[in-house]
Amino acid sequence: MMRTVQSAMRDAEYAASLQDALSRSGPWHVESVDSPDPALPFVLVLDDAAFKRLPRALAHPERIVLISRQDPQLLAQAWDAGIVSVAKVEDPLPTVLLAIMAAALRAEKAGEAAVTSEISPSPPSSLRENPHKIRLPNRDDAGLHNRSSAGAWTSACRNSSGNRGASCISTSLPG
C-alpha cells in the first residue's frame, strides 16, 4: 500500500534528503507543497513556518510530524494542538523516518477505530460461543488494587518511575 506524505519544508536540501530516504525505506509517495492540506488523509511533515500557517484547531494532529528548531513557544503551540511527533532539525534522518512511520501507523489506527467503533447490538461471536472464557484480571498482578464502592476491582499499575500510569488503569467486575 502506497502511503502519501505532504512535505512543507523551506529547506529544499533537507526536503530532498527526506524524500530520498522515504523512497528508499518503503512505499512512500512524497508531495512537496507550500501549503499542506490537513483535510487530506496524508501524513504531514512540516517545518516551523508551515506549522505556523496551519489553523490551530487540527482535526487529525496524530498525522503531523513537526521538524522544529525547538522554539519553546512553538513547541507549546504544537503540544496544545495535539501534535505528538516532533523532531529536531539536527536529528538524524532515521529518527525523522521513525516519526513519520509512527504518524502513519497512528493515522491508520485512528481510521480503523472510526470504522470499528460502531456499537453492535450483540456481543462478539467469541464471547457468545465461549462466555465462560472471560478472563478477569488477577488481583495479585503488579500495581495498586482497590475495591470501589460499586463492588468492582480497580487496578492501576506504576510506570518505570514508580508513578501511577493513567494508561494502565483497568476496571472489571470481581470474579
N, C-alpha and C positions, 0 to 999 in steps of 0.2 A: 504494500500500500504506500503510495507516494504521499509524503507529508509536505505541506507548504509552509514556508516561513516568510513573513514580511520583515525585511530588514530596513530600518530607518536610521542610518548612521552617517554622520557628516564626514568622518574619516574614511575616505574611499579605499585607502590601502588596507585598513583594518577590516572593512566590509568585504573586500575581495578575499582576504585571507580567511575570513569566517565562512564565506560562501564556498571556497575551495575545500576547506576542512569538512563542511557539512556534506558536500557532494561526494567526498571520499568515504564518509562514515556510514552511508546508507541511502535509502530512497528519499532524498530531500530535494524539494524544488524551492529555490530561494528567489524571491522577488525583491529587488532593491526599489524602495519607494521614498518619496519625500515626505508624504503624509500617510502613515499607516491607517488602515481602516479596522477599528476594533469590532465592527459589526460582522466582518468575515470570520469564518471558523478557522483561522490560522494562528500559529504561534507568532507573536510579535517580538522582535528583537530591536530594542530602542536604545539610543544614547540619551544623555540628559536633555538635549534640546528637543528631541522628538517626544520624550515623555512630557515635557512642559507644555507641549501643544495639545496633548490629549485632554478630553474632558475629565473632570475629577471623579465623576460617578461612572466607574467602569463596570460593565455588565459581566465581564469574564477576566478578572485580573490574574487568574491562575494561568492564563495563556501568555502572559507578558514576562519577558526577560529584560531587565534593565542593566545595561552596561554603563556603569557610572564612575565618575571621578570622586565619588564618596562625599559629596557635599552634604553635611548633616541636615540642612533644611530640606533638600531634595529627597533625601532618604526618608525623612519623617513623612513627607507628602506621599512617597511611594508606599510606605507602611500603611498610612491612613487609607490609601486607595485599595489596599488588599494585595499588593504585589509581594510575592514571596521569593521570587528568583531575582537576585541582584548579584552581579559580578563586577569586579573592578576592571578598569581598562587594562591594568597591568597583569591581570590573571592570565595564566597560560590558556591557549585555545581549547585544550581538552577539558578544562574546568568549565569554560563557557559552553562547550558542546554538551556536557552533562546537564547544565542548567536548561538548555534548550530541549534536550530529550526528556527531562523531568517535566517541563511545562507541557510538552506534547502528551505525555502519559497522563498528567492531571487533566488535560482537556478531554482526552478520550474517556477517562473515568467519569468526569462530570457529565459527558454526553451519555454514557451508559446509565448513570444514575438517573438522569432525566427520563430515559426510556423505561427503566425497570422500577421506577418509584411509584408506579400506579398501584392503587390499593386493590387487592384481589378479594373477592367475596369468599374464597375458600383458601385453606392453608396450602402450602406447597405439598406436592404429591408425596415427598419423602416423609413428611410429618403425618399425612393421612394414612400412609401404609405402615408406618412404624412409630405410633405415638409413644410407645414405651422406651424409645431410644433418645428421649430428650435428656441432654446432659446438663445438669446444673453445676455451677462452679463449686469446687471443694472449698469449704470454709477455712481449710488449713493452708490454702495456697498463699504465696508470698503477698504481703501487703496488709492493710488495715481492714478489719471487718467489724461492722456494726449491725445490730438488728434494729431496723427502723420501727417506728410506732405502727406502721401499716403491716408489719409482720414479714416484710421482705428482707432478704440479706443484701446488704450493700457492701461492695468491696472496692477499695481504692489501692492501687499499688504505688510504689515510690520509684522515682526515676533514679538515675545513677548518682545524683547529688543528694539523695535522701529526701527530696521534697515530694509531696504528693503530686502525681501527674494526672491532669484532667483527662488525658486521652486514654487512661486505663481504668476508668471507673465503670463498674457494671452493677446492675441490679437484677436479681432474679427471685422467684418465689422459693421458699425453703422446701427441701425435699423431704 
